[in-house]
Amino acid sequence: MESVDHKKRLCLVGARGAFLREALSLGVEILAVQTPEEYRGLPADLAAEVTSLVLDYQDTDRLVELVSALHAVRPLDAVVTVFEEALLPVARLVDALGLPGVPHATVTLLTDKWAMRRHLREAGVSSVLAELGTGRADLAAFGGMAGYPFIAKPVAGSASLGIFKVESADDIDRVHEGLTAVGLGTFLMEEFLEGPEISVDGLSFHGRYVPVAICDKILGPDFVEFGHCLPARLSPETEQEVVELVAEFLDCVGLAEGLSHVEVKLTPAGPRIVEGHNRRGGDRLNTMAESVYGFSLERTALELALGVMPERHARPEAKGASSVCFFAAERGVVKEVTGAEEVRAHAQVLELHINFPAGQEVPPLRWSLDRAGYVVVHADTADAAEALARDLAGRIAFAVEPKDFDTSAERDDLRALVGEIDQSNRLGYARPAADAAQERHPA
Protein backbone atom coordinates (compact mmCIF):
# COMPACT_ATOMS: atom_id res chain seq x y z
CA MET A 1 0.00 0.00 0.00
CA GLU A 2 1.22 3.50 -0.82
CA SER A 3 2.27 5.38 2.30
CA VAL A 4 0.68 8.62 3.42
CA ASP A 5 2.97 11.57 2.63
CA HIS A 6 4.17 14.10 5.14
CA LYS A 7 1.42 14.13 7.67
CA LYS A 8 -1.66 14.66 5.56
CA ARG A 9 -4.46 16.33 7.48
CA LEU A 10 -7.80 14.60 7.84
CA CYS A 11 -11.06 15.99 9.23
CA LEU A 12 -12.95 13.10 10.82
CA VAL A 13 -16.59 13.93 11.60
CA GLY A 14 -18.18 11.79 14.32
CA ALA A 15 -14.69 10.70 15.40
CA ARG A 16 -14.82 7.85 17.90
CA GLY A 17 -13.52 4.44 18.89
CA ALA A 18 -12.02 1.97 16.47
CA PHE A 19 -12.56 4.22 13.44
CA LEU A 20 -10.47 6.97 15.02
CA ARG A 21 -7.73 4.49 15.93
CA GLU A 22 -7.75 3.24 12.33
CA ALA A 23 -7.27 6.81 11.08
CA LEU A 24 -4.40 7.43 13.49
CA SER A 25 -2.68 4.26 12.27
CA LEU A 26 -2.30 5.94 8.87
CA GLY A 27 0.05 8.50 10.37
CA VAL A 28 -2.12 11.53 9.58
CA GLU A 29 -2.93 14.63 11.60
CA ILE A 30 -6.56 14.57 12.63
CA LEU A 31 -9.10 17.28 13.25
CA ALA A 32 -11.75 15.34 15.18
CA VAL A 33 -15.19 16.94 14.91
CA GLN A 34 -17.34 15.57 17.72
CA THR A 35 -20.51 16.22 19.64
CA PRO A 36 -20.02 16.85 23.37
CA GLU A 37 -21.21 13.30 24.06
CA GLU A 38 -18.73 11.81 21.57
CA TYR A 39 -15.92 13.91 23.03
CA ARG A 40 -16.69 12.82 26.60
CA GLY A 41 -16.59 9.18 25.48
CA LEU A 42 -13.17 9.51 23.86
CA PRO A 43 -10.43 7.51 25.63
CA ALA A 44 -7.68 9.74 27.04
CA ASP A 45 -4.97 8.24 24.84
CA LEU A 46 -6.94 9.10 21.70
CA ALA A 47 -7.89 12.57 22.89
CA ALA A 48 -4.20 13.38 23.34
CA GLU A 49 -3.41 12.53 19.71
CA VAL A 50 -6.01 14.65 17.91
CA THR A 51 -7.24 18.22 17.69
CA SER A 52 -10.89 18.20 18.75
CA LEU A 53 -13.61 20.56 17.57
CA VAL A 54 -16.60 19.99 19.84
CA LEU A 55 -20.01 21.13 18.60
CA ASP A 56 -23.35 19.92 17.32
CA TYR A 57 -22.25 19.22 13.76
CA GLN A 58 -25.88 19.07 12.61
CA ASP A 59 -25.64 22.86 12.77
CA THR A 60 -23.95 22.74 9.39
CA ASP A 61 -23.66 26.51 8.95
CA ARG A 62 -21.62 26.74 12.15
CA LEU A 63 -19.68 23.60 11.19
CA VAL A 64 -18.69 25.05 7.81
CA GLU A 65 -17.77 28.39 9.38
CA LEU A 66 -15.43 26.87 11.97
CA VAL A 67 -13.83 24.17 9.82
CA SER A 68 -13.33 26.64 6.95
CA ALA A 69 -11.45 28.96 9.31
CA LEU A 70 -9.20 26.11 10.45
CA HIS A 71 -8.75 24.93 6.86
CA ALA A 72 -7.57 28.41 5.86
CA VAL A 73 -4.79 28.25 8.47
CA ARG A 74 -3.85 24.55 8.15
CA PRO A 75 -5.33 23.10 4.95
CA LEU A 76 -7.13 19.77 5.16
CA ASP A 77 -6.61 17.00 2.61
CA ALA A 78 -9.93 15.24 3.17
CA VAL A 79 -13.13 15.10 5.20
CA VAL A 80 -14.59 11.68 5.96
CA THR A 81 -17.06 9.72 8.09
CA VAL A 82 -18.63 6.26 8.09
CA PHE A 83 -21.54 7.18 10.36
CA GLU A 84 -25.03 7.83 8.97
CA GLU A 85 -25.75 10.90 11.09
CA ALA A 86 -22.57 12.64 9.88
CA LEU A 87 -22.97 12.06 6.12
CA LEU A 88 -24.88 15.26 5.36
CA PRO A 89 -22.53 17.47 7.45
CA VAL A 90 -19.50 15.93 5.73
CA ALA A 91 -21.06 16.55 2.33
CA ARG A 92 -21.58 20.22 3.23
CA LEU A 93 -17.88 20.45 4.11
CA VAL A 94 -16.82 18.66 0.92
CA ASP A 95 -18.71 21.22 -1.16
CA ALA A 96 -17.65 24.24 0.90
CA LEU A 97 -13.95 23.36 1.02
CA GLY A 98 -13.71 22.00 -2.52
CA LEU A 99 -12.26 18.69 -1.31
CA PRO A 100 -12.67 15.26 -2.92
CA GLY A 101 -15.76 13.35 -1.82
CA VAL A 102 -19.44 12.77 -2.47
CA PRO A 103 -21.28 16.06 -3.16
CA HIS A 104 -24.10 17.29 -0.95
CA ALA A 105 -26.67 16.88 -3.73
CA THR A 106 -25.96 13.14 -3.97
CA VAL A 107 -25.92 12.58 -0.20
CA THR A 108 -29.23 14.44 0.08
CA LEU A 109 -30.71 12.20 -2.60
CA LEU A 110 -29.57 9.11 -0.69
CA THR A 111 -30.79 10.42 2.68
CA ASP A 112 -34.16 11.67 1.44
CA LYS A 113 -35.92 8.44 0.47
CA TRP A 114 -38.85 10.27 -1.12
CA ALA A 115 -36.52 12.30 -3.34
CA MET A 116 -34.65 9.11 -4.18
CA ARG A 117 -37.84 7.29 -5.19
CA ARG A 118 -38.95 10.16 -7.43
CA HIS A 119 -35.49 10.41 -9.00
CA LEU A 120 -35.33 6.68 -9.74
CA ARG A 121 -38.86 6.69 -11.14
CA GLU A 122 -38.05 9.56 -13.50
CA ALA A 123 -34.89 7.77 -14.64
CA GLY A 124 -36.66 4.41 -15.07
CA VAL A 125 -34.33 2.68 -12.61
CA SER A 126 -35.77 0.11 -10.18
CA SER A 127 -39.08 1.96 -9.99
CA VAL A 128 -41.10 1.31 -6.82
CA LEU A 129 -44.55 2.79 -6.09
CA ALA A 130 -44.16 5.48 -3.45
CA GLU A 131 -45.90 8.61 -2.19
CA LEU A 132 -45.48 11.12 0.60
CA GLY A 133 -48.17 11.04 3.28
CA THR A 134 -49.29 13.35 6.08
CA GLY A 135 -52.38 11.68 7.50
CA ARG A 136 -54.89 8.84 7.57
CA ALA A 137 -56.49 9.80 4.25
CA ASP A 138 -53.13 9.45 2.50
CA LEU A 139 -52.67 5.96 3.91
CA ALA A 140 -56.10 4.93 2.65
CA ALA A 141 -55.51 6.49 -0.77
CA PHE A 142 -52.14 4.81 -1.19
CA GLY A 143 -53.56 1.42 -0.17
CA GLY A 144 -56.33 1.86 -2.75
CA MET A 145 -53.77 2.68 -5.43
CA ALA A 146 -50.84 0.38 -4.61
CA GLY A 147 -52.69 -2.45 -2.88
CA TYR A 148 -51.87 -4.18 0.39
CA PRO A 149 -49.62 -4.72 2.18
CA PHE A 150 -47.49 -1.58 1.97
CA ILE A 151 -44.91 0.16 4.12
CA ALA A 152 -45.11 3.51 5.96
CA LYS A 153 -41.82 4.81 7.36
CA PRO A 154 -39.74 7.93 8.08
CA VAL A 155 -38.69 9.94 5.05
CA ALA A 156 -35.05 9.96 6.15
CA GLY A 157 -34.76 7.40 8.94
CA SER A 158 -32.29 4.62 9.71
CA ALA A 159 -31.61 1.67 12.03
CA SER A 160 -35.00 0.01 11.33
CA LEU A 161 -36.83 2.57 13.48
CA GLY A 162 -40.41 3.74 12.92
CA ILE A 163 -41.30 1.30 10.11
CA PHE A 164 -44.93 0.13 9.86
CA LYS A 165 -46.46 -2.52 7.62
CA VAL A 166 -50.05 -1.80 6.62
CA GLU A 167 -51.58 -5.24 6.13
CA SER A 168 -55.04 -4.20 4.91
CA ALA A 169 -57.56 -1.36 4.91
CA ASP A 170 -58.59 -2.47 8.41
CA ASP A 171 -55.00 -1.80 9.59
CA ILE A 172 -54.93 1.89 8.64
CA ASP A 173 -56.17 3.21 11.99
CA ARG A 174 -53.53 1.22 13.90
CA VAL A 175 -50.72 2.39 11.65
CA HIS A 176 -51.89 6.00 11.67
CA GLU A 177 -51.99 5.94 15.47
CA GLY A 178 -48.48 4.47 15.49
CA LEU A 179 -47.14 7.11 13.11
CA THR A 180 -48.75 9.87 15.15
CA ALA A 181 -47.42 8.43 18.41
CA VAL A 182 -43.82 8.61 17.17
CA GLY A 183 -44.27 12.12 15.77
CA LEU A 184 -44.22 11.29 12.06
CA GLY A 185 -46.51 14.00 10.71
CA THR A 186 -44.91 13.43 7.31
CA PHE A 187 -44.02 9.90 6.23
CA LEU A 188 -43.13 7.86 3.17
CA MET A 189 -45.44 5.14 1.81
CA GLU A 190 -43.95 2.43 -0.43
CA GLU A 191 -45.28 -0.71 -2.02
CA PHE A 192 -44.23 -3.81 -0.08
CA LEU A 193 -41.49 -5.70 -1.90
CA GLU A 194 -41.85 -9.45 -1.46
CA GLY A 195 -38.74 -11.59 -1.16
CA PRO A 196 -35.49 -11.90 0.80
CA GLU A 197 -33.30 -8.85 1.39
CA ILE A 198 -29.56 -8.56 0.83
CA SER A 199 -27.02 -5.77 1.22
CA VAL A 200 -24.20 -4.88 -1.15
CA ASP A 201 -21.06 -3.02 -0.05
CA GLY A 202 -18.71 -1.83 -2.73
CA LEU A 203 -16.30 0.82 -4.01
CA SER A 204 -16.48 3.33 -6.83
CA PHE A 205 -13.42 4.68 -8.63
CA HIS A 206 -14.24 7.64 -10.91
CA GLY A 207 -17.63 6.09 -11.66
CA ARG A 208 -16.39 2.50 -12.08
CA TYR A 209 -18.10 0.22 -9.55
CA VAL A 210 -16.44 -2.76 -7.83
CA PRO A 211 -18.64 -4.89 -5.51
CA VAL A 212 -17.01 -6.25 -2.36
CA ALA A 213 -19.38 -7.75 0.22
CA ILE A 214 -22.81 -9.11 -0.73
CA CYS A 215 -24.64 -10.24 2.43
CA ASP A 216 -27.76 -12.21 3.19
CA LYS A 217 -29.93 -10.42 5.76
CA ILE A 218 -32.02 -12.03 8.51
CA LEU A 219 -34.92 -9.88 9.76
CA GLY A 220 -36.63 -10.12 13.16
CA PRO A 221 -39.78 -8.46 14.51
CA ASP A 222 -40.78 -5.06 13.08
CA PHE A 223 -38.02 -5.18 10.43
CA VAL A 224 -35.22 -5.08 13.02
CA GLU A 225 -32.17 -6.83 11.56
CA PHE A 226 -31.11 -9.90 13.54
CA GLY A 227 -28.34 -11.30 11.40
CA HIS A 228 -26.21 -11.15 8.28
CA CYS A 229 -24.27 -13.81 6.41
CA LEU A 230 -21.34 -13.23 4.05
CA PRO A 231 -21.07 -14.11 1.23
CA ALA A 232 -24.74 -14.20 0.21
CA ARG A 233 -26.02 -17.50 -1.15
CA LEU A 234 -27.02 -16.35 -4.64
CA SER A 235 -26.89 -18.02 -8.02
CA PRO A 236 -24.29 -16.48 -10.37
CA GLU A 237 -27.14 -15.17 -12.53
CA THR A 238 -28.90 -13.43 -9.63
CA GLU A 239 -25.62 -12.03 -8.32
CA GLN A 240 -24.85 -10.54 -11.72
CA GLU A 241 -28.31 -8.97 -11.89
CA VAL A 242 -27.79 -7.46 -8.43
CA VAL A 243 -24.37 -6.03 -9.24
CA GLU A 244 -25.62 -4.50 -12.50
CA LEU A 245 -28.62 -2.95 -10.70
CA VAL A 246 -26.46 -1.49 -7.92
CA ALA A 247 -24.02 0.00 -10.45
CA GLU A 248 -26.96 1.52 -12.38
CA PHE A 249 -28.43 2.89 -9.16
CA LEU A 250 -25.15 4.53 -8.11
CA ASP A 251 -24.74 6.09 -11.54
CA CYS A 252 -28.31 7.38 -11.34
CA VAL A 253 -27.83 9.13 -7.99
CA GLY A 254 -24.36 10.42 -8.91
CA LEU A 255 -22.22 8.42 -6.49
CA ALA A 256 -18.96 8.09 -8.43
CA GLU A 257 -16.36 7.85 -5.66
CA GLY A 258 -15.86 5.93 -2.44
CA LEU A 259 -17.82 3.44 -0.38
CA SER A 260 -21.45 2.51 -0.88
CA HIS A 261 -23.90 0.32 1.03
CA VAL A 262 -27.02 -0.59 -0.95
CA GLU A 263 -29.97 -2.68 0.27
CA VAL A 264 -31.78 -4.80 -2.31
CA LYS A 265 -34.92 -6.95 -2.25
CA LEU A 266 -34.92 -10.08 -4.42
CA THR A 267 -38.52 -9.97 -5.64
CA PRO A 268 -40.21 -12.46 -7.98
CA ALA A 269 -39.94 -9.76 -10.68
CA GLY A 270 -36.19 -9.33 -10.10
CA PRO A 271 -34.02 -7.29 -7.73
CA ARG A 272 -35.29 -3.90 -6.55
CA ILE A 273 -33.48 -1.12 -4.67
CA VAL A 274 -34.63 -0.55 -1.08
CA GLU A 275 -32.20 2.27 -0.25
CA GLY A 276 -28.55 3.26 -0.51
CA HIS A 277 -25.87 5.08 1.51
CA ASN A 278 -22.40 6.50 0.84
CA ARG A 279 -20.82 4.63 3.76
CA ARG A 280 -19.96 1.12 4.83
CA GLY A 281 -22.69 -1.11 6.23
CA GLY A 282 -23.26 -1.39 9.96
CA ASP A 283 -24.06 -4.40 12.14
CA ARG A 284 -20.42 -5.62 12.29
CA LEU A 285 -20.15 -5.87 8.51
CA ASN A 286 -16.66 -4.39 8.70
CA THR A 287 -15.52 -7.29 10.90
CA MET A 288 -17.18 -9.80 8.57
CA ALA A 289 -15.63 -8.33 5.41
CA GLU A 290 -12.18 -8.30 6.99
CA SER A 291 -12.63 -11.93 8.01
CA VAL A 292 -13.73 -13.10 4.56
CA TYR A 293 -11.80 -10.76 2.25
CA GLY A 294 -8.95 -9.45 4.41
CA PHE A 295 -10.39 -6.08 3.56
CA SER A 296 -11.30 -3.38 6.12
CA LEU A 297 -14.08 -1.19 4.77
CA GLU A 298 -13.37 1.46 7.40
CA ARG A 299 -9.67 1.67 6.50
CA THR A 300 -10.66 1.72 2.84
CA ALA A 301 -12.91 4.76 3.47
CA LEU A 302 -9.93 6.60 4.93
CA GLU A 303 -7.47 5.56 2.21
CA LEU A 304 -9.92 6.49 -0.55
CA ALA A 305 -10.53 9.91 1.00
CA LEU A 306 -6.79 10.55 1.31
CA GLY A 307 -6.08 9.30 -2.20
CA VAL A 308 -3.59 6.65 -1.07
CA MET A 309 -5.48 3.49 -2.03
CA PRO A 310 -4.55 1.80 -5.30
CA GLU A 311 -7.53 1.42 -7.61
CA ARG A 312 -9.09 -2.04 -7.50
CA HIS A 313 -10.32 -3.69 -10.67
CA ALA A 314 -11.99 -6.84 -9.36
CA ARG A 315 -13.88 -8.11 -6.36
CA PRO A 316 -11.58 -9.76 -3.79
CA GLU A 317 -11.72 -13.54 -3.49
CA ALA A 318 -13.66 -14.87 -0.51
CA LYS A 319 -11.79 -17.02 1.98
CA GLY A 320 -14.47 -18.81 3.95
CA ALA A 321 -17.59 -17.13 5.29
CA SER A 322 -18.75 -15.06 8.23
CA SER A 323 -22.04 -14.47 10.02
CA VAL A 324 -23.33 -12.21 12.78
CA CYS A 325 -26.30 -13.21 14.92
CA PHE A 326 -27.98 -10.71 17.25
CA PHE A 327 -29.94 -11.85 20.27
CA ALA A 328 -32.70 -10.38 22.38
CA ALA A 329 -33.59 -10.51 26.07
CA GLU A 330 -36.79 -10.25 28.05
CA ARG A 331 -37.66 -6.82 29.37
CA GLY A 332 -36.63 -5.98 32.90
CA VAL A 333 -33.44 -5.53 34.94
CA VAL A 334 -30.61 -7.92 34.09
CA LYS A 335 -29.51 -9.91 37.14
CA GLU A 336 -27.04 -12.22 35.41
CA VAL A 337 -25.72 -13.12 31.95
CA THR A 338 -24.45 -16.65 31.46
CA GLY A 339 -22.74 -18.44 28.58
CA ALA A 340 -20.59 -15.51 27.49
CA GLU A 341 -17.24 -16.98 28.61
CA GLU A 342 -17.92 -20.26 26.81
CA VAL A 343 -18.97 -18.48 23.61
CA ARG A 344 -16.08 -16.01 23.68
CA ALA A 345 -13.61 -18.89 24.02
CA HIS A 346 -14.88 -20.65 20.88
CA ALA A 347 -12.11 -20.81 18.27
CA GLN A 348 -14.32 -19.49 15.48
CA VAL A 349 -15.71 -16.47 17.35
CA LEU A 350 -14.45 -13.11 16.07
CA GLU A 351 -16.49 -10.87 18.35
CA LEU A 352 -18.98 -11.20 21.19
CA HIS A 353 -20.69 -8.20 22.72
CA ILE A 354 -23.32 -7.93 25.46
CA ASN A 355 -25.28 -4.67 25.29
CA PHE A 356 -27.03 -5.05 28.66
CA PRO A 357 -24.78 -6.49 31.39
CA ALA A 358 -25.95 -7.19 34.94
CA GLY A 359 -27.62 -4.19 36.54
CA GLN A 360 -28.84 -2.62 33.31
CA GLU A 361 -32.42 -2.37 32.08
CA VAL A 362 -33.48 -4.15 28.89
CA PRO A 363 -35.72 -1.79 26.86
CA PRO A 364 -38.53 -2.81 24.51
CA LEU A 365 -37.30 -3.97 21.09
CA ARG A 366 -37.89 -0.88 18.92
CA TRP A 367 -34.75 -0.60 16.80
CA SER A 368 -31.25 -1.95 16.28
CA LEU A 369 -29.76 -0.57 19.50
CA ASP A 370 -32.36 -2.41 21.60
CA ARG A 371 -30.91 -5.81 20.69
CA ALA A 372 -29.23 -7.47 23.67
CA GLY A 373 -25.96 -8.30 21.92
CA TYR A 374 -24.30 -10.17 19.08
CA VAL A 375 -21.79 -12.83 18.15
CA VAL A 376 -19.69 -12.81 14.96
CA VAL A 377 -18.09 -16.00 13.66
CA HIS A 378 -15.96 -17.30 10.78
CA ALA A 379 -16.52 -20.69 9.12
CA ASP A 380 -15.78 -22.52 5.89
CA THR A 381 -19.17 -21.93 4.29
CA ALA A 382 -22.06 -19.48 4.63
CA ASP A 383 -24.42 -22.21 5.83
CA ALA A 384 -21.93 -23.32 8.48
CA ALA A 385 -21.28 -19.74 9.61
CA GLU A 386 -24.98 -18.93 9.99
CA ALA A 387 -25.70 -22.17 11.87
CA LEU A 388 -22.75 -21.64 14.22
CA ALA A 389 -23.66 -18.01 14.94
CA ARG A 390 -27.25 -19.01 15.73
CA ASP A 391 -26.10 -21.86 17.98
CA LEU A 392 -23.64 -19.71 19.92
CA ALA A 393 -26.11 -16.83 20.26
CA GLY A 394 -28.57 -19.32 21.75
CA ARG A 395 -26.08 -20.17 24.50
CA ILE A 396 -26.19 -16.64 25.90
CA ALA A 397 -28.84 -16.50 28.64
CA PHE A 398 -30.16 -13.43 30.45
CA ALA A 399 -31.67 -13.78 33.91
CA VAL A 400 -34.02 -10.80 34.05
CA GLU A 401 -36.09 -9.48 36.93
CA PRO A 402 -39.41 -8.10 35.65
CA LYS A 403 -40.41 -4.59 36.65
CA ASP A 404 -43.23 -2.17 36.02
CA PHE A 405 -42.53 0.24 33.18
CA ASP A 406 -43.92 3.71 32.65
CA THR A 407 -45.52 3.22 29.24
CA SER A 408 -46.25 6.94 28.92
CA ALA A 409 -42.58 7.79 29.43
CA GLU A 410 -41.60 5.06 26.97
CA ARG A 411 -43.88 6.56 24.32
CA ASP A 412 -42.24 9.95 24.89
CA ASP A 413 -38.79 8.35 24.66
CA LEU A 414 -39.69 6.61 21.42
CA ARG A 415 -41.07 9.82 19.93
CA ALA A 416 -37.85 11.63 20.86
CA LEU A 417 -35.75 8.80 19.46
CA VAL A 418 -37.54 8.79 16.11
CA GLY A 419 -37.18 12.58 15.98
CA GLU A 420 -33.46 12.28 16.60
CA ILE A 421 -32.83 9.53 14.03
CA ASP A 422 -35.12 10.81 11.26
CA GLN A 423 -33.22 13.47 9.32
CA SER A 424 -36.25 14.79 7.43
CA ASN A 425 -36.27 18.05 9.41
CA ARG A 426 -32.80 18.75 7.98
CA LEU A 427 -34.15 18.22 4.49
CA GLY A 428 -37.02 20.70 4.56
CA TYR A 429 -39.83 18.45 5.82
CA ALA A 430 -40.29 20.22 9.15
CA ARG A 431 -43.61 21.82 8.14
CA PRO A 432 -47.18 21.64 9.40
CA ALA A 433 -49.00 18.67 7.88
CA ALA A 434 -51.63 20.95 6.31
CA ASP A 435 -48.93 22.90 4.46
CA ALA A 436 -47.40 19.69 3.11
CA ALA A 437 -50.79 18.43 1.94
CA GLN A 438 -51.58 21.76 0.24
CA GLU A 439 -48.26 21.66 -1.62
CA ARG A 440 -48.91 18.14 -2.90
CA HIS A 441 -52.62 18.66 -3.67
CA PRO A 442 -53.08 22.35 -4.57
CA ALA A 443 -56.61 23.56 -5.12
N, C-alpha and C positions, 0 to 999 in steps of 0.2 A: 504493500500500500504506500502511496506517495505520502511523504511526511508533511506536516503543517509548517509553513514557513514562518519564521520570525514572529512568533507570538501574534497570530491573527486574533482579532477581537470579535467575540460573539456575544450577541444579546440573546439571552435565554429567557423567554417569558413563561411564567409558571414554573420557575426553577425549583426543583425539589428532588430529594432522594437519589435513586439509582441513575436517573437521567442526568442529573447534575454531575454525579461522579463520572459518568461516561464522557461528558463534555470535558471535564478537567483532565481526563486521561489523554486527550488529544493535544495537550500542551498549549491551550489557547488562554487568552485573557477573557474573563467572563463578566459581563454586566448582567446580573441576575435581577430580573424584574419580578417582584413577588407581592402578593397581598400580605397584609399584616399577619394573617393566620399562617400562610406559607413560610414567612420569615421566622416566626416564632418556632415553627417545627423544624427548622434547619439545624442539623447537628453542628456543634461548635467548630469541628475541624473543617467542615465545608464553608461555613460562614467566614472563616479566616482567609479563605482562598479566593473569594469573589468580591466584586463591588456590588452591593445590593441597592436597588431602587425600590422602595417599599411604597406601594399605592394600590388603589383599586384600579387595575388596568382595564376594567370595563369602561372607565371614563377615558375613552380613546382620545379625546381632544387634549386632555391633560397629559396622557401618555405620550402622544406625539410631540407635544411641546417640550417635555422634559428630556425625552430620549434624543430629540433633534438637537437640543442644546449640548448634550453630552457628545453626540456624534460630531458636532462642529469642532469640538476641542480635541477629541480622540476618536477618529473615524472608526466605525464598525464595519466588519466584513460581511456579516450576515445576521439575520434575526430568525429565530427558529423556536418551534414548540412541537410537542406531540400530544398536547392535551386539548380536548374539544373546546373547553371554555376560553382558551387563549387563541384560537385560530383567527377569529375576526380581528382582535387587537393586533396580532402579528401582521395580518394582511394590511391593516392601516399603516403600520410602520414600514412595511415593504414598499408600499406606494409612495409614502411621504419621503422616505430616505433614498428612493431610487435603487434599492438593493435587489439582488436576485431573489426570486421566490414566487409564490402563487399570488396573483393580484387580488385585490379586495373584491372586485366584481365576481370572480370565480368562486371565492370562499363564500360570499353572500349567496350565490346560486346554490351551493352545496348545503349551506346552513338552512336556508329558507326552502322548506320542502314543497310549499305551494308554488313558489317561483320556479323551482326545479321541474315540477310536474308540467307546468305550462310550457316551459322552455323545451322539454323533451317532446311534448305533444306537437308543438309547432315544427320541430325538426323531424318528426316522424321516427323518433328513436324510443323503443321500449315504452310505447304509450300505455298509460294506465289511467282509467277513469278517476278523476279527482275534482273536488270543489272545495271552496272555502265556506265554512259555516259559522253562524253566530247564534243560533238558537234551535229550538225544537222543530220549528217548521222546516229549517234547512235539512235537518236529519231525515225528516219524513220525505221531503222532496228528493233527496239524494237516493234514499232507499227505493222510491218509486221509479227512479231513472236507472240506477245501476243494479238494482236487485239486492238480495240479501244472501249471505251476510256481507257487511262492509266494516271498515275500520274508521274510527274517529280518534284523532290524536293531536298532540301539540304541533303547531306549525314549524317549530324549530327546537324540538326536544331532543333528548338523548337518554341513554341508560335504561331503556324500556320503561320509562315512567309516564303515566297518564295515558296509556293506550287502552281503548275500549273497542270491543267487538260487538257490533249491533247484529244480533242473530235474526231478528224478524221485526215487523212493524210493531208487534207487542212489546219489543225491547226498547223502544225509543224513549219512553219516559225514564226508565232506569238509567240509560246511558246519558240522557240529558241532565238528570240529577247528579250523576257522577261527574260530568264535565263541569257543571256549575259548582259543585262542592270543591273541586280543585282549582277553581278560578279561571277556567278556560272559556272566556267569553268569546274568543275567536279560536276556531279549531279547523283542522284539515280532515276531510272525509275522502277515503280512497276505497276503490273496489278491493275486496278480499282476494288475495292471490293464493290459490290452492297449491300445495306442494311443499317439499322440503326446502329449507333455506340454507344457503352457504355464504361464506364471506371470501373475498379475494383481496389479498394484499399484494401490491406490486410497486414498480418504479417506473417513472417516465423520464426519458432523456431527450430533451428538445422535441417532444411530441411523439417519441418512439416508446411504446409501452412494453415492459417486460414483467410478466406475472411472477410472483414468488411463492406465496403461501395461499393455497385454496383449501378452506376448512369446511368440514361438515359442522352444522350447528344443532345443538339439542336445546329445545325450548321447554320451560316449565310453566307454571301457572301464570296467567296474565302476561304472556309474552316475555317473561323474565328469562334470560339465557342461563341455562344450567350446565352447559358443557360445549366443548368444541373438540374436533378430532382432525389431525393433520397427518398426511394429506387426505383430502376428501375422496370418498369412494365413488368416482364418476367414470363412466365409459369415456374412451378417448374422444368419441364424437361429441358427447355432451360437454366435456371439458373444452374442446375447441370452440364450440358455440358460446360458452361462457366467456372465454378469453376475448373472442371477437366482439361480443356485446360490451364487455367492460371497456375495451379500447375505444369502441365507438362512443360510448357514454362519456369517457374522459375527454375525447376530442370535442364532443358536443358542448360540454360545460367549460372548455378552455383550460383544462388542467394538463399542462405540457411538461412540467418539471416536478420531480420529487416523489414522495410517498403518496400512495392512495390506499384507501380501505373501502371496498364497495360490497354492499350486501345484495344478494341476488336470490330470487325465488325460482325454483325449477318447476314451472307450471306445466300442465298437460299440453299447452300451446307453445312451450319453449321457455327459455329463461327470460325473466323480467327484472329490471332494476327496482330494488326497494329504496335504497338511498346510498349516498357516497360521501366520503370525507377525504380531505388532504392531510392525512395523518396515518400512523400505524394503528392497527386494531388493538382493542383493549383485551381484558379477560385473560391475561397471561400469554397472549399470542406471541409476544416478543420472545418469551422463554421457549415456547414450542418451536418457533421458527429457527431459533439458534440451535435447539436440540436436533432438528431434522435436517437443516440446511447449513449449519455452522455460520449463520448469517444473522447478525443483530439488526433488527429494523430500527431500533433507536439510534445505534451508532451510525447506521446508514443515513438517517435523517440529518445528523450532524455533518457527516462527511459530504453529503450532497450540497448542503447549505454553504459549506466552506469551499466547495469546488475542489476537493482533494480525493474524491472517489473515482476510480477508473470506470468508464462507461461499461456496463454489462450488456451482452448481446443475447444471452440465453438464460432461461430459468435454471437455477442451481439444481443439481441432482439430489433427490431425497435419500437420506441414509436412515432408514427405519421410519418410525412414526411417533407421534406424541398426542396426548389427550389431556384435557383438563376437565375435572368433574367438580362442580360446586355442590355444596350440601346445605340443607336448611336445619333449623332447630325449632322446637316448640316455643311459643311465646312465654315470657316470664324472666326470672332472674336465674342466671346460670350458677349452679352450685358446684358442678364438677364437669370436666371434659376428659373422657377416657379414650384410649386407642391411639392418641397422637404419637406417642413415643414409638409404638410398634410400626405405625405407618411411615413415620419419618425415617426409620431405620431401613426400610425396604430399599434394596439395591437399585430399583428402577424409578424411585421417586426423585423428581427434580426440585419440587417445591411443595411445601405444605404450609397452609396458613389458617389460623383460627381467628375469625373476626370478633368473636364474643367469648373471651376467656371468663373464668370464674369471677363472679361479682358483677358482671355486666348484664344489662337488660337486653333481651332479644326483641327487636321491634317486629311489627307485622311485615309480611313480605310484600313490599310495594314496588321495589326496583332493585337494581343490581347490588347496591351497597347494603341491602338487607339480608343477603345470603350469609350463612353462618361461617363459611370458609371454603377452601378449595384444596385439591391435590392435583399436581401435574406430574405425569409419568412419561417415560420413553419405553417403547417396545419395538419389536421387529415389524409388526404390521399394524394398520389402523384398527382392525377388529380387535387385536390383542391389546392395544393401548386403551381403547375405549372400555373394554371389559375389565382391565386391571384398574383403571381409574375409578370405575363404578364400584368395584369390589372394595378398594381401599377407602373410598369415601364412606362406604357403608359401615366401616369399622370404627368410625369416629362417632362417639355417643355423647350427647349432652344431657346431663341431669339438670332439669329445670324446675324451679319452684314457681308455681302459678301465682299471679297477683292480679289485683283489680287494676284495670287501665282506664284512664280518663279518655273516653272516646271523643269527647268534644275537643280536648287538647290535641289529640291525634289528628283529627280532621284539620285543625288549624295548622299543625306541623306539616301535613301533607300538602295543603294549599301553598304554604310558604316554600316547600321543597320544589313543587312543580314550577312556581314562579321564579325560583332561583335557576333551575335547570333550563327551562324554556327560554330561548333567546329571542323570541318573537318581538318583545318590547324594544330590542336593539335594532330591529329591522323595520320599524314603522308600523307595527300592529297594535301598539298601545293606544287604542281609540275606543270610544264608547261603541257598544254593539250596534246601536241604531245608525251611527255614522257609517260603519263598515257595510251594513246592509244597504243603506242608501247608495253608497258608491257602487256596489255590485248590481243593484236593481234600481237604477234611477227612474223616476216617474216619467 
